[in-house]
Amino acid sequence: MNVEWIVTRGSGVVAFALLAVATIWGLLLSTGVLRQAVKPKGLTFLHESLGLASLLATGVHMTALGLDEFIEFGPQEIFVPGASAWRPLATALGVMAFYGVAVVSMSFYVKKWIGNAAWRTLHYLSFGTFLAALVHGVMAGTDRSHPVVFAMYAGAGATVALLLVVRVATALHPPAPARRAATVAGSQ
């Protein structure tokens, strides 16, 4: 087993783990679960940092794939969804997940120019990005059958699904004080 392959495998697992934690953290932020325990600015900085770390690990993953002579991935296979003959669907999902992580992570730096509403809309991409990365890891990851990696995929998927349900429920039925504030603001 060569060094490039070890780096490819390790960085892929790390990239997914960081993306999963960033997604879970973002959902915890948006549901307000952590608001009482920690100041929002620190929570947001950690969320942003996790996204950037996932993007960096994904870059290492893609670079190692490009350097590995066994699989022979070139720039087209690495950057164009569907261009790879090796597990084409899984690889395409990985490429799309990379672009999704890049867009969502970089959105923090353009928020003041695009506004909060557009920034939130861009952040909805994170759910598709997470799902694409999860399916990519399960379909293409050579370590997917390892109990720890399998547990990471299953646990992250279940946690994101559960928190997404909580997030949607809190958006549809905000707590009583938030409903009253929204009603008062709407009547003015």
C-alpha positions as CSV (number, residue, x, y, z in Angstrom):
1,M,0.0,0.0,0.0
2,N,1.5,3.3,-1.0
3,V,1.6,6.6,0.9
4,E,-0.8,8.4,-1.6
5,W,-3.4,5.7,-1.0
6,I,-3.1,6.0,2.8
7,V,-3.4,9.8,2.6
8,T,-6.3,9.5,0.2
9,R,-8.2,7.2,2.5
10,G,-7.4,9.1,5.7
11,S,-8.1,12.5,4.4
12,G,-11.4,11.3,2.9
13,V,-12.5,10.0,6.3
14,V,-11.3,13.1,8.1
15,A,-13.0,15.4,5.5
16,F,-16.3,13.6,6.1
17,A,-16.0,13.6,9.8
18,L,-15.3,17.4,9.8
19,L,-18.2,18.0,7.4
20,A,-20.5,15.9,9.7
21,V,-19.5,17.9,12.8
22,A,-19.9,21.2,10.9
23,T,-23.4,20.2,9.7
24,I,-24.4,18.9,13.2
25,W,-23.0,22.1,14.8
26,G,-24.8,24.3,12.3
27,L,-28.1,22.5,13.0
28,L,-27.6,22.9,16.7
29,L,-27.0,26.6,16.1
30,S,-30.0,27.0,14.0
31,T,-32.3,25.2,16.4
32,G,-31.0,27.4,19.3
33,V,-30.2,24.4,21.4
34,L,-26.7,25.7,22.4
35,R,-27.7,29.4,22.7
36,Q,-28.0,29.3,26.5
37,A,-24.6,27.6,27.1
38,V,-22.2,29.5,24.8
39,K,-22.1,32.9,23.2
40,P,-23.3,32.9,19.6
41,K,-20.2,34.5,18.1
42,G,-17.9,31.6,19.4
43,L,-20.4,29.0,18.2
44,T,-20.5,30.5,14.7
45,F,-16.7,30.8,14.5
46,L,-16.4,27.1,15.4
47,H,-19.0,26.2,12.7
48,E,-17.2,28.3,10.1
49,S,-13.8,26.8,11.1
50,L,-15.1,23.2,10.9
51,G,-16.4,23.9,7.4
52,L,-13.1,25.3,6.3
53,A,-11.2,22.4,7.9
54,S,-13.5,20.0,5.9
55,L,-12.7,21.9,2.7
56,L,-9.0,21.7,3.4
57,A,-9.2,17.9,4.2
58,T,-11.1,17.5,1.0
59,G,-8.4,19.3,-0.9
60,V,-5.8,17.0,0.5
61,H,-8.0,14.0,-0.4
62,M,-8.3,15.2,-4.0
63,T,-4.6,16.1,-4.3
64,A,-3.6,12.6,-3.0
65,L,-6.0,11.0,-5.6
66,G,-4.3,13.0,-8.3
67,L,-0.9,11.8,-7.2
68,D,-1.8,8.2,-6.8
69,E,-0.6,6.3,-9.9
70,F,-2.8,3.2,-9.3
71,I,-6.2,4.8,-9.9
72,E,-4.8,7.5,-12.3
73,F,-7.2,10.3,-11.6
74,G,-6.4,13.4,-13.6
75,P,-7.9,16.9,-13.2
76,Q,-10.9,16.0,-15.3
77,E,-11.8,13.0,-13.0
78,I,-11.1,15.1,-9.9
79,F,-13.1,18.3,-10.9
80,V,-15.8,17.2,-13.3
81,P,-18.8,15.3,-12.0
82,G,-19.4,12.1,-14.0
83,A,-16.0,12.2,-15.8
84,S,-14.5,9.3,-13.9
85,A,-14.9,5.7,-15.2
86,W,-14.1,4.4,-11.7
87,R,-17.4,4.2,-9.7
88,P,-18.8,7.1,-11.7
89,L,-21.9,7.9,-9.5
90,A,-19.9,7.8,-6.3
91,T,-17.1,9.9,-7.7
92,A,-19.6,12.4,-9.2
93,L,-21.2,12.8,-5.8
94,G,-17.8,13.4,-4.2
95,V,-17.0,16.1,-6.7
96,M,-20.4,17.8,-6.2
97,A,-19.9,17.5,-2.4
98,F,-16.5,19.3,-2.8
99,Y,-18.2,22.2,-4.7
100,G,-21.0,22.3,-2.1
101,V,-18.5,22.5,0.8
102,A,-16.6,25.2,-1.1
103,V,-19.7,27.4,-1.8
104,V,-21.1,27.0,1.7
105,S,-17.7,27.6,3.4
106,M,-16.9,30.7,1.3
107,S,-20.4,32.1,1.9
108,F,-19.2,33.3,5.3
109,Y,-16.9,35.7,3.6
110,V,-19.4,37.3,1.3
111,K,-22.3,37.4,3.7
112,K,-22.1,41.2,4.2
113,W,-22.3,41.7,0.4
114,I,-25.0,39.2,-0.4
115,G,-27.2,39.7,2.7
116,N,-28.5,37.4,5.3
117,A,-31.4,35.9,3.2
118,A,-29.1,34.9,0.3
119,W,-26.5,33.6,2.8
120,R,-29.2,31.4,4.4
121,T,-30.3,30.2,1.0
122,L,-26.7,29.2,0.2
123,H,-26.5,27.4,3.5
124,Y,-29.4,25.2,2.5
125,L,-26.9,23.6,0.1
126,S,-25.2,22.1,3.1
127,F,-27.9,19.4,3.4
128,G,-27.4,18.2,-0.2
129,T,-23.7,18.5,0.3
130,F,-23.8,16.4,3.4
131,L,-25.9,13.7,1.7
132,A,-23.7,13.7,-1.4
133,A,-20.6,13.3,0.8
134,L,-22.2,10.5,2.9
135,V,-23.3,8.6,-0.2
136,H,-19.8,9.1,-1.8
137,G,-18.1,7.7,1.3
138,V,-20.4,4.7,1.5
139,M,-20.2,3.9,-2.2
140,A,-16.6,4.8,-2.9
141,G,-14.8,4.6,0.5
142,T,-12.7,1.5,0.8
143,D,-12.9,1.7,4.6
144,R,-16.7,1.8,4.7
145,S,-16.9,-1.7,6.1
146,H,-14.6,-0.9,9.0
147,P,-16.9,-0.8,12.1
148,V,-15.6,2.6,13.3
149,V,-16.1,4.2,9.8
150,F,-19.5,2.5,9.4
151,A,-20.5,3.8,12.8
152,M,-19.4,7.3,11.8
153,Y,-21.5,7.2,8.6
154,A,-24.5,5.7,10.3
155,G,-24.3,8.0,13.4
156,A,-23.7,11.1,11.5
157,G,-26.5,10.4,9.0
158,A,-28.9,9.6,11.8
159,T,-27.9,12.7,13.9
160,V,-28.3,15.0,10.9
161,A,-31.6,13.5,10.0
162,L,-32.9,13.9,13.6
163,L,-31.6,17.4,13.9
164,L,-33.1,18.4,10.6
165,V,-36.5,17.2,11.8
166,V,-36.1,19.3,15.0
167,R,-35.0,22.2,12.8
168,V,-38.0,22.0,10.6
169,A,-40.3,21.5,13.6
170,T,-38.9,24.6,15.3
171,A,-39.3,26.6,12.2
172,L,-42.9,25.6,11.7
173,H,-43.8,25.9,15.4
174,P,-41.5,28.4,17.1
175,P,-41.6,28.5,20.9
176,A,-44.4,30.7,22.4
177,P,-42.3,33.8,23.1
178,A,-40.9,33.8,19.5
179,R,-44.5,33.4,18.2
180,R,-45.7,36.4,20.3
181,A,-42.8,38.5,19.1
182,A,-43.5,37.6,15.5
183,T,-47.2,38.4,15.9
184,V,-46.4,41.7,17.5
185,A,-43.9,42.6,14.8
186,G,-46.3,41.5,12.1
187,S,-49.1,43.7,13.4
188,Q,-47.0,46.9,13.4
